[in-house]
């Protein structure tokens, strides 16, 4: 298949489907804890380094802006993924002497940090290739990343059930080799016309929704029935067939563009133009230092601190919340598994809806951030209230709103600060996620839980988490007001975007 922006999109989707290993920490954390004789506090410390590594992508953004080719960013990510997880596998299997905790934290950080390199290369390249539908394409890329944890767990449960050490080896090689195999396809292909981009991007979105629905069905079946090995093999084969369908969309899009170009009169000027032509004229191409000096950057950062931080704190504590409210182990496991689906729906849905309303109604994207953070406030109140079934309702609301921030934030970054340094800037803003999670998980939820538990090691009842989630509801509401300030601050930016789209 001829290399094109559609080929690049399909290759990026497959890489995104494999590189979300940080979401699968729960699979190998028990064997890591037992093999190294860690207590829970030590394991939690290692988990914090995982969260920091998976979100602190400033270096990947800097490399993307400086590297002459996109494949260099993928190669750097593949190297980190291989070295990080291979070291963890060697430690868990006893192939090397028991390493110091600091060394394990370092290599855990390195393994998770690889995700930011894959993600930056795929997301920023997609925005460059589809500048007119940046919200949709960021939602697609972020959506498949959100689903990747559930996808690789399905592979593990089918091929290596009850073998978490082998799972670590799989995490070392599969994302690395897949990225190395596809990285030369992932590059910018700026063209002078958007053509039928929306039609084929909708095809990618539909595929992502089918994958999400199928994985959700598998999660429910696995919690109700014990699937035989042959049935697991069949369901995994079907999953791979669905995941192969982006190639079909890419082939159709390439064929359509080839037919369109062949029907045009021969022109001396090439259809491929410089990147500057495809970028919106409102983009000021600020670098990180320049962006840090703007009010828009800090409004976006604070909004994400409130939204991403409280959302991540929710999923980090959802099992303990369920336990305190009397949910069964199966129910708690199902809630954790389904979180990736709600997270995905938020990522893809926010991208699609914000693009649609921007182009058709002229609604600026920060307005959607304001609305989703306000909705997250309601979700936190529902979780804190403790009524029967509250976690099923609350986790859906918070999960969708949390996922939407991961779609809206990078897109807003590209529109306000430009594409050239987009990777560096949005990865810097993403640090708000682990920072907020630490503040809300440790300083709010953990503190109030221990205070309610008293001298006991555990707490039961609605009082265990009610005050902390009501506090996070206030935080989310504040974040919504901050996003409203960003909406006011960037109105002129989006007015120029609308004028440009009407002239196109």
N, C-alpha and C positions, 0 to 999 in steps of 0.2 A: 504494500500500500504506500502511495506517495506520501512523503512527510508533509504535514500541514498542521494548522492549528487544531484541527479535529483529531488528528493522530496524537498530537501533544496532549489534548484533553483526555483521550482514552488512556494513554500511558500514565498520566498523572492520577487518574481515578484508581487504576490498579495499584499504584504505589501507595496511595492514600489508604487503600483497603488493607494493607499489610503493615503499616508503620505505627499503628496505635497500641503498641505493646505496653505502654504505661498504664493503659486501662485494664490490663490483665494481671496486675500485681497480686491480686488475691489468689491467683492460681498457684504461684510459686512461693509466696511469702511464708506459708507454714513450713515448707521444707528448708527455706533459708533460716528461719528462726530455730528450728530443731537441730539442724546440722551444725550451726555456729553457736548453739547454746545461748541465744539471745533472750533477754526478757522483753516484755511488750514495749517498754519505753524505748529500748534500743531499736527494735523493729520500726517503731513509729518515726524515730529519727531518720532511719534510712528511707522511709516513705516520704519524708519531707524533702530529702535531696532528690528523690524521683520527681516530685511535683515541681520543684524549682527547675530541674533540668528540662522537663517537658514544656515549661512555659517561658524560661529565660532565653529567648532566641535572638538576642542582640547580635551575637557573633555571626549567626547565619544571615541576618539582614545585611550586615556590613560586607560579608563575603559576596552575597548576591549582587550588591551595588558595585563592588570592585572587580569581581571576576569577569574575564572576557567571555566566558561560556557558562551556561546554566549547569552543565553536567558536572562542573567542579564542585558546586554546592551539594549535589547528590552524592558525589564520591566522598566528600568529607563526612556526610551523614552516614554513609555505608560503613566507613572505617570506624567511626565512633560506635555504631550499633554492634558491629562484629566484636570489637575489642571489649566493650562494656559487658555485654551478655556472656561472652566467652569466658571472661574472668569470673563472673558470678557462677557459671556452670562448673568451672574448675574448682572453685571454693566449695560449692555444695557437694560435689562428688568426692571431695577429699584428694583430688589430684595434686593439689598444692597445699602446703601447710596452712593452718587456719589464719587468714589474714586479719590485720587489725581492723577494727570497726571503721576507722577513718578511711582505710583503703576501700572497703566495701561501699561506703558512702560516695567516694570519689567515682568508682566505676559504675555505681547505680546512677549517679548524676550523668556520667558520660553516655551510658546506654539510653537514658531518657532524652538527653540533649540531642541525640541523633534525630529524633522526631521533628525538632524545630527546623532542621536543615531540609528534610524532605518536604515538610509543610510549607516552608517559605518559598522554596523553588517552585513547587506546584501551584500555590495560590497566586504568587506575584506574576508568574508566567501566564496564568489563566486570565488575570486582570488585564495584562498587556495585550493578550490575544482577543479579548472580548470586552473592550472598554465601554461599549454601550450597554452591556448587561452585567456589570461588575457584581452587583448584588446577587444575581442568580448564580453566577459561576463560582463566587466565593461560597455561597450556600451549598453548592454541589460538592466542592472540594472539602469543605469543613464537615459536611454531612457524612461523606464516605469515611472521613477520619473518625468521626464519632461512632460509626458502625464497625470500624475495624476491630475494636476490642471483641465485640460479639462474634465477628467472622473468624478471627484467629482462635477463639475459644472453641468454636464449632470444629475447626480443623484438629485442635488438640484432643477434644473429647472423642473424635472419631478415630484418629490415627494413633494417639498416645494416651489412652485413658489411664488415669491414676499414675502417670509417670511425669511428675512436675520437673524432674531434672532434664528429661528429654525435651520438655517444653521450652526450657531455657536455651537449649541448643538450637531448637527451632527458631526462637526469637533472634538468636545471633546470626543465623544464616539466611532465613527466608526474606526478611525485608532488605538485607544488604544485597543479596544476589539479584533480587527482583529490581531493585533500584539501579544496580549496575547494568542490568540487561536492557532497561528501558530509558536510561537517563539521556541518551543522545536524541531521543524523540521529543523530549520536553524542552522546547525552546520557543522563543517568540516568533510569530509569523504575522507581523502587522500587515494589514491589507487596507486598501482604500475604501472598501465598502463592507458594511455589516451583513448585507444580503439577507439570508434567512436564518441568521444566528439564533433567534429566539425559538424557532421551530425545533431545531436540533438540540438546543440546550434543554428545551422542555422534554426531549427524548431522554437525555441523561437524567433529568430530575425524576421522570417516571420510573426509570430503572432503579434509582436509589430508593424510591418509595416501595417498589416491589421487593427489593432486598430487605428493607426494614420490616415490611409486613411478613415476609417469609421467615426471617429470623425470629420475630416476635412469636409466630406460630410454633416454631421449633422450641423456643424457651417454654412456652405454655405446655406443649406436649411432654417435654422432658420433666416438668414438675408434676405431671399427672401420671404418666406411664414410664415404664422402664423399656427403653428402645433396644431392640436386638442389634447386634453388630451389623448385620446386613442392612437393616433399616437405616442405621446411622450412615453407612456408606452410601446408600441411595440418596438420603437427604443432603449429604455433602456434595454429591455429584450434581444434584439439581441446583444447589447453591452456586457451584462453579459455573454451570451453564448460564445462570442468570447474570453472574458477574462478567461473563465473556461478551454479553450483549452490547456494551459500549463500542466494541469493534464494529458491530453492524451499523450503529448510528454514525460512526466516523466514516465508514465506507460510503454510506448513502450521502452524507454531507459532502465528501470529497467529489463524488460523482456529480452531484448537483452543481457544485462550483465549477467543475471542469466543463460541464455542458453550457453553463452560463457564459463562461469566458470564451468558449469556442464559437458562440453565437454573436459575440461582439466583433466589430470591425478591428482589423489589425492596427495596433497602435505602436508607435515608436517608444513611448514612455512606458516603463515597467509598471505592472499593477502593484508590485511590492514597493512600499514606500518606507521612509524612515520612521522610527518609533515616534518621533515628535508629531507626525501627522495624525497618528491614531490617538494621541492623548488629548484630553479635553483642554481647551484653552484656559479654563479657570485654574488648572493645576499650577501651583507656583513652584513645585519641585524643591521643597524645603528639605534640608538634611536634618539629622536628629538634633544637633545642637540648635539649629534655627527653630525647629519645632518646639523644643523645650522652652523657648522664650515666648511662646504664644499662649494666650488664655485658652484657646480651643483645645490644645494638648492636655492641659491640666483638668479641664472640664470633662474630657473624655476619660482620662485616667481615673478621676474620682468616681465617675459614674460606673466604671468597670470594677473599681474596688468594692463598691456597694453591691453590684449585681453579680459579677463573677465570684467574688469572695464569699458572699452569703450562699450562693448556689452550690459552690464546691464544698462549703462547710456542711450543707444539707446532705449531700450524697455521702460524705465522709462519715456521717453520724447516723445515717438512716437505719442501719441494723440495730444500733443501740436504742434509737427511738422506738422502733418496733418492739424490741424486747421489753422496754419499760412499759409499753402499752398492752402487752400480752399477745402480740402477734406470734404465730408459730414460726419455726425455723424455715419451713417451706415458703410461707408467706413473705418472710424477710428476704429470702434468697430471690424470690420472684420480683420483689420490689427493686432490688439491686440490679437484676438483669434487665428489667424493663426500663430502667433509667436511661440506658443508652438509646432506646427507641424514642423516648420523649426528647432527649437531647438532640437526636437527629432531626426530629420533626421541627424543632425550633430553628435549627441551623438552615435547613432547606426552605422551610416555610417563610422565615423572615427575609431570606434572600429573594424569593419569588415575589412575595407581596410588596416588599419595599420597592423593588424594580417596577412592578406593575403600577403602583400608586404614584411613583415618581414620574413615570412617563405619561400616564393617562390623566392624573389629577394634579400633578405638580407638588405632591406632598414631600417635603424634605425627609431624608432618611432618619435624622436624629429624632423626628417625631415618633417613629416606631420604637426607638430606644426608650423614649419617655413612656409610651404606652406599656411596653413589655415589663419595664421595671415597676410600674404601678401595679400591673397584674401579679408580679412576683410578690409584692407586698401582701396581696390577698392570699397567695399560696402559703406564705410563712404563717399568717394568721390561722389558716386552716390546719396546718401541721401542729401549731402550738395549742390549738383548742382541745385536741385529744378526743373528739367524738368518734364513735365507731366507724371504721373505714376511712378515717381522716387521711391516713398516709397514702391511700390509693388516689384520692382526689388531689391532695396537696402536692404529692410527688409529680403528678402529671403537669400541674400548673407551673411549679418551680422548675421542673426539668425542661419544659418547652421554652420558658422565658430565659432560663440560663443558656440553653443552646442558641437562642436567637442572638444573644450578645456576641457570640463567637462568629456569627455571620455579619452582623451589622458593624461591629467595631473595625475590622480590617477594611471593609468597603468605605466607610466614612473616612478612614485614614487616607485611602487613595484619592478620595474626592477633595479633601481639605488640604492635604499636604503634598499630593502628587504621587506618581507611581515609582519614580526612580529610587527613592529611599523608603518606599512603603514597607518593605520587609523589616528594615531596622526599626522604624517608628512603631509599627503595630506590634512587633515583638517586645518592644520596650513597654508599651502600654499593657501587654499581656502579663507582665510581672505583677500587675494588680491582682491577678487571680490567686497565686499562692500566697501573696502577702495578705490579702483579705481573708483567705482560708485560715491562715495562722491566727490572725486577730480574732476571727469569729469562732473558730473551732477550739482554740486553746484558751483565749482570754475571756470569751463570752460563754460558749456552750460548756466547755470543760469546767470552768470556774463555777458556774451556776449548778451544774450537775453534781459536782463534789459537795457543794454547800447543801444541796437538798438531800444528798445521800447521808450526810452526817458521818457517823463512825462506821457505817456500813460500806462495803466495797461496791455495792450496786444500789441503784435507785429504781423504784417502780411507781407508776402512776403518772397522771398528767402534769403534776407539778415539776417533774424532772426536767422537762424541756420547755414548758409553757413560757416562762419569763424570758428565756434566751431567744426563742423564736418570735416572741412579740417584739423584743429588742431589734432583731434582724428585720422585722417588718418595718419598723421605724427607719432603719438604715436604708432599706430598699426604696421607701418613699422619698427619703432625702436624695437618693441616687436618681430617682425619677425627676425631681425638681432640678437637679444639676443637669440632667440630659435636656430638660426644657430650656435651661440657660444656653446649652450648646446649640439647640435648635434656633434660638433667637440670634446667637452669635454668628451662625453660618447661613443665615437666610440669603445673603447676597451671593454666596458661593453657589447655592442651589438655584438661585434665580438665573445665574449665568449658565448653569448646566441645562436648564430648561430652554433658554434662548438658543443655545447651541443645538440641542436636539430638534427643535422646531425648524431650524435652518438646514439641518442635515437632510 
